[in-house]
Amino acid sequence: MISPLSQSRRDIFQEEGIYIGGWSLQHVLIPAKKARLDGIAGDDVKEKALAEQDWSKDEETRLRRKLDRRVLLPCCIIYFLALLDRANLGNVKILQQGTPDSLKSSLHLHGTQFNWAVSISYFAVTALLIPSNLLMKRISAKWYFPFAMVLWGTVVMSFAAVQNAGGLFAARFVLGIPESGVVPCCIMYFSFWYKPSERAFRIGVFHSAGSLAAAVSGFLALAIDNLNGKGGLKAWQWVFIIEGSMPIILAPLLWLCLLTFPEDTKALSDRERYIAINRFGRGSARRTDVTWSWSTFRRIFTRPSTYAFFVSYVSLGIVASAQGTFLPTFLSTFLHFSISKSNLYTAICKLTIIPLYWFYGLHSDWTHERMWHYILPVVIAMPRYAVWTYASSHPAHTMSNISLYGLSYLGQMVQVSQPILLSYRTATLYGACEQAVGGAAAVASGSIAAILAPQLYPEQHAPGFLPGFSATCGLLVLCIVSYLTLPIWLEWEAADRKAKTGHALPMQAVADAERAQVSGSGFA
């Protein structure tokens, strides 16, 4: 039987560099005094430097700002472009709706073929998550991302040439190959450069680029709709050509901007590299870590916490992915807005959530709290689906369509929970190999959710989509319950390692940390 969390035992584990978390509400709004004074609390336990700190706070702040320009900003641009190309199908679907020039009419789509076209790229994404992380670790983000951008941009432009459902399926599946590494590789890339207590804000900013892409995609679709018939091409073909060309054009510029690793980058001074290497503690990901280990793979997939993270994230991801793809459809069919208003209202909804991504992640980092910062937005989102379920099952309701649309803003709250979960997950992985495998497993939850999400709203359930709305309420409850179990599993796993090896950290992480200290000492 798993015993309740023991504070003394948890303190021992934290001294070794283990992060467990908990359910306390005491420091949800304001951090603990200890965290404010010395920075060692919550997921900061991995940040006790291996060597004595001999740099100033101002030096570290200047380094962090430089990393935001050379690491965070390029990753945001990459994610923006990837989501623009991957998620544009939802906006493209309603262009020229009801005419021979629509995507559905042009490709003779029927039944659930559109839904499967949305899902199919995520099969390739899911299969290649771990290989993409390993490849990025081997060749560095500086080379990996620009190469992937050229490939996926070329594939997206080829969408304009498809002539039937089979061609669309094939193109969407191939798109998943170069785009498979965008999210997991960016999250892993952050683990090489940012401390755990710096990641929720950065991952939040990173995810906000996705919301910006969804909004811009809607505005672009409205503008490009006017090109219908120009050059003998339909509006949906122009969307793919224009949006597919963007990553190809920007790839060389991002190559110039991106950094490799702290140990070998030429864009930082020796002093900056020394600080970048040594400001991390035991268990952090480093260039010198073992890249691949079958024992690490088995260890990750035999931990109960892996599956608790998976269940919670896949439940949340289905909801987030479905509303990201189908919100224009909900607005045009369920709420009976015009096509132009549906795209416009979707874009506005996406834009308003962006500041919250930034503030919420920053606050989570400040308080060092990952439990309730995840659960609260999920709870706030529930009324949207509960009311929409009621409205769908009671067609004679008296609520206005604009009021029901207003609830969409509550539903968007599930988006801001995702960076918190990923920050929590990366803080419980130790070493680059664990980050590659465990991080990919977490992101796989989102990819599998993206496969399942379109099946939640098949066209035959239009215009009310009652089964999908009611199922969403159940998914949000499952998301919360599974997440609440995480501290139990994480403490049990640490205790089990401690009993077997004498270390709460995995032995591979202990060995990696020793090598990392030597690699940094050369810059002292």
N, C-alpha and C positions, 0 to 999 in steps of 0.2 A: 504494500500500500504506500502511496506517495503522501508524505507528511506535509502539513502546512509549512509555509516558508519560515525558516528560522533566521532571525535578524543577524545573530552572531555568525551562523554558518554562511549567510549571504555576504557578510562583511569580509570573511576570510576569502571567499571566492573572488570578491571584487578586488582585494589586494593583489591577487594573482593576475588580474586583467580580464575577469569574466564579467559580462553584463547580464543581469537577470531581469530587472524591472520589477514592477509590482502594481498593486491596485490602489495605493494610497491617494486620497484626494487632497492631501494637505498642501502639496506644492504644485498643483495644477496651474494656478494663476501666477504665483511668485516662487522663484527657486528657493531651495533650502539655503540657509546662511552659509553652510559649508561650501556649497557649490559656488556661491558668489565670491567667497574668499579665496578658495584655492583651486577651483575648477575641477575637483575630483569628486564627482557624484554622478549618479545615473550612468549613461553610456560614456561618460568621461573617464571611466575606470581604465580604459585602454590607452589613455593619453599620458600616463606617467612616463616621461622620457627614459629611455634605456641609459643614457648618459646624463651627467649633471648639466642642467640647462645653463648655457653661457651666452645667451642672446637676450635682447631686451624685448619687451612687449611691443614696442614700436616697430622693431625689425620684423617681428612675426606678422604684425598687422600689414606692413607694406608688402610682405611676401604674399599674404592672403589676397590682397587687392590685385596683385599682379596675376595670381592664379585665377581670379575671377575673370580677368580679361583674356587669359591664354588657355584656360580649361573650361570654365563654366559657360562663357559667352559662345565659343564655337560649338559646344555640345547643345546649347539651346537652339542655335541656328540649324544644326544637323537634325535635331528632333522636330523642329518646326517644318523643315522641308520634307522629312519622312512622313509626318502626319498629314501634311498637305496632300501628298501623293497617295497615301494609303487610305485616308478617310474621305477623299473627294467623291467617292461613289454615292454616298448618301445625298449630297447636293446635286450630283449629276442626274440622279434618278428622276428628279421632279422637273428638270429642264424640258421645256416643250411638251410637258405632260399632256397626254390625250391627242397628240398629233403624230403623224408618221415619222417625224424627226426626233422623237424621244428615244432614249437609250433602249427602253423596253420594246418599242416598236421596231427600231432599227435592227436589233439583234434577235428579235422574235422570242423574248424571254416570257416565260409563263410559270405559274405555280410558285415554287420556292427557289427557282433558279437564281434570282437576284440575291436571295438570302445566302445561298451557297457560294455565290461569287464573292460576297463579303467575307465569308468564313474561310475560304479555301487557302488564301495566302498565309493564314496563321498555322496551317499544318506544316508548311516549310519553316516558318518562323520558329515554331516549337521544337522541331527536330534539330535545328541548327543553333540553338541558344548556347549550349556548352561549347561546341566547336568554335563558334564565333568568339567567345570569351578567351579561349585558349589561343586562337590566332592573334587576337588583339594583344594579348600578353607577350606573344613571341615577336611580333613585328612592330608594336607600339601603335597608339591611337593616331599618331601623326601620319602614318601610312595606311592604316586600316580604313579610317573613315572616308578620306577623299576617294579611295578606290571604290568603296561601296557606293558612294554617292553617284559616281559616273555610271555604275552598273544599274542602280535602280532608276536613275533618270532616263536612261536609254529604254528600259523596260516600260516605264510609264508612257513614254512617247509612242511606243509600239501599240499601246491600247487603241490608238486612233485607227489602226488598221484592222482590228478584229471585226468579223462579220456575222458571228453567231455566238450562241451560248458557250459552245466548246472552246472557241478562241478566247473568250473572256475568262473562262475557268483556267485555261493554260497560262494566260498572261498574268492573272492574279496569283497563281501558284508560284510562278517564276519570280514575281516581285518579292515574295516572302524570303527568297534566298539572300539577296544583298541587304534587305532590311532587317534580317533576323538579329543582327548584332547591335542595332541602334540603341535600344533601351538597356540590355544587360551590359554592353560594353561601356556605355556612358556611366552607368552606376558603378561598375568595377573601376573605371578610370578615376572617378571621384575618390574611391577608397585608397588610391595611391597618393593622392594629393591633399585630401581634406580629412581632418580628424572627425571622429564620430559626432562630436557635439557641433560640428559645422555643417553636417550633411543635410539635415531636414530642410533648412532654408534653401540650400543649393538644389536639392532634389525637387523642392517645391517650385523654385524658379524654373528649373528644367521642365517640369510638368506643365507649368503655365504656358510654355511655348507650344504645347499641344493644344491647349484651349485657344491660344491666339491663332494657330493654324486652322482650327475648325471654324473660327469666326471669319478669318480672311478667306477661307475656302468658300464660305457662303457669299461674301461680297464679290469675290472673283467670279463665282458662278453666275451671279446676277449680271455682272458686267459682260462676261464672255457670252452670255445668252444672246446678246445683241449681234454677235458674229455669226449666228446661225445662217447658213447658206453662203457665207463668204468663202471664196476659193473652192467652192464645191464641197465644203465640209460642213458638218452639222455642229451645233453648239457643244455637244458632249465631246466631240473629237477635238475641238479647239481647247477645251479644258485640259485634256490629257497632254496635248502638245505643249501648251504654254507652261503648265505646272511641272511637267517632266523635264523641261529645259533648264529650270532654275538650279537644281543640284549640280548639273553638269557644268554650268557657268561658274558656280561658286566654289567648286571643289579645289581648284588651285589656290584660291585665296585662303581657304581654311587650312590647307597644307602648310602655308607660310605661318599661320597663327598657332597651330596646335603644338603642344609639348610632347616629348616622349615620356621619360620617367625621371624622377628626382636624381637617380644615380648617374644618368648619362646625358641629360638634356644640355644643349649648348646655349639655350636662350636665357639661362640664369647664371649669375656670378657664382664663383666657388662658395662664397659665404651663404648665398641664398640656397644653394644645393645642400650645404651642410645643415642648415636649419630645416629645410624641407625633409631631409632624411631623418634627422634625430629628434624632431618634435613629436614623433609617434612613439607609442609604447609597444609592449609585447603583444603579439597577436595581430598587429596591423599588416596590411598587404604591402609587399615590396617587390621591386624588380628582381632581387636576389632570391626570392622565395622559390620553392619547387613549383614548377608550372603544372605538372600533372602527377597524380598518385591514385592508383586504384583503391588503396586503403582509405584515402580521403573520400573518394566517391561513395564507397560502401558506408563509411562513417556518417556522411550527410544523410543518406537515404535510409539509415536505420535509426535516426533520431526522431522521436515523436514530435519535436518542435517543428521539424520540416513540414510535417503534414498538417499541423495546426496553422502554420503560416499559409500553407497551400489552400486549405479549405476556406480560411477567412478571406484571402485575397481573390480566390476564384469566384466566391460569392459576390464580393464587392465589384470585381472586374466585370462580371456579366452585366450587372446593373449599369456601371459606368460606360461600358462599351456599347450597350444597347441604346442608351439615351444619346450617346455621341453620334451613332449612325442614324437612328430613327427619329430624332427630335423633329427634323423637318417634315417627316411623314406624319408624325402625331399631330403636328400643328395644321397640316393641310387636310388630313382626313378625319381625325378625331375631333379637332376644334374648328375645322372648316374655314381656316384662313386661306387667302390666295397664295399662289406659289411664291410670288415676290415677297409677301409679308412673312411667309413661313421661313424662307431663307434669311430675311432680315432679322426677324425675331430670334431665330436660332443664333445668329451672329452676335446679337446684343447680349443674349444669355451667356454665351461663351466668354465674351469680353469682360463682363462684370465679375466673373469669378477670379480673374487674373490677380488683382491686388490681394485677394484673400489667400491665394497660394503663397504669396511672398510673406505676408504678415503672419500667417498661421505657422508656417515652417520656422520662421524666425523666433516666434514665441515658444515653440516646442524645443528648439535648441537652447533658448535662454533658460527655460525651466528644467531642461534635461528630462522631460516627461514624454513617454511614447504610448502610454496606455489610453488615457482619457482623451488625448488629442486625436486619437484615431476614432474612438467610439462616438464622441459627441457629434461630429458631422453626420455620421450614419443615422443617429437618432433624429437629427434635424431633417434629414431627407425623407424619413418615413411618411410624414403627412401628405407629401405630394402623391405618392403611390396609393396611399389609403383613400384619399379623396378621389383620385382618378378612377380607382376601382369602383368606388361608390357611384360616381357619375356614369361610368360605363354600364353598370348593372341597373341603373335607374335612369333611363333615357328622358323621363319626364322631370328631371331635376331642374331647379330654378337658378342654378349658378351660371353666371355669364362665362362665355368662352375666354374673355380677357382675364377674368379672375382665375380660371383654371390654368391659363398660361402663366400667370404670376407664380403659381406653385412650382413651375419649372426651375425657378431660381433656388428653391429649397432642394430640389432634386440634384442640382449641381454640386451640393455640398459633399457628395460621395467622392468627387474628384479630389478634394483637398486632403482626404484621408490617405490616399495612395502614397504620397511621399513619406508620411509618418511611418507606415508599415515598412517601406523599403529601408528607411533609416534604422528602424528597430532591427530589421533582419540583418543588415550589413554590420551592425554593432555586435551581433551574436555569431559572426563568422570570423575565423582566426587564420590569417595567412592568405596569400594570393590564390592558392589552390582551392581553399574553402570558399573564398569570394567568387571564384569562377564557377564552381559547381553549385554552391548554395544560392548564390545570387541568380544564376540561370534558372534554378528550380523555382525561385520566387517569381521571377519574371515569366516563367512558363505558366504560372497561374493566370497571369494576365492574357497570355496568348491563347490558352485553352478557353478562357472566358470569352475571348473574341471569336472563337470558333462556335461556342454555344450560344452567345448572345443573339445573333440574327435569327436563330431558330425559336427564340422566345416570342417573336412577333411575325409569324407567317401572314402572308397577304390575305388568306381566307378568314383571319380573325379581325380584319378591318371592317368598319372604322373604329369599333370600340376597344379592340385588343384586350378584352377582359381577362383571359387566361394569363397573358403576359404581365399585366399590372398586378394581379393578385399573387402570382408566383414571385414577383419582385419583392413584395412585402415579406414573404417567407425567407427569401435569400438574404435580406438585410438582417433578419433575426439570427440566422445561421452564422453570418459574418461576425456578429457581435459575440455570440456564445463561444465560438471557436477561438477568437482572439483573447478572450478572458482567461483561457486555460494556459496561455503561453508561459507565464512566470513559473507555474507548477512544473511544466516539462523542462524548462531551461535549468531550473535548480536541480531537478532529478538527474539530468544529463551531467551537470558539473560534479555532483556528488558521486555519480557512478565512475567518472574519469578519475576523480580524486582517490577513490577506494582502490582502483585497479593499478594506477600508475604513480600515485603520490602527487600528481599535478592536476589542478582543475582545468588548465589549458590542455588542448591536444598536444601530444609530444612533438608532432611535426611543427606546430607553431612555436614551441620552445626552441627547437633547433633552428628554425628560420630566423627567430629573433636574434640569436647569437651571431649568425652570419650578417644580419643587417647592421648590427652595431659595428662590426669590423669594416663594412663597406662605407659607413659614414665617417669613421674616424680619420680617413685620409683627407678630409676637407677641413679638419680642425685647424 
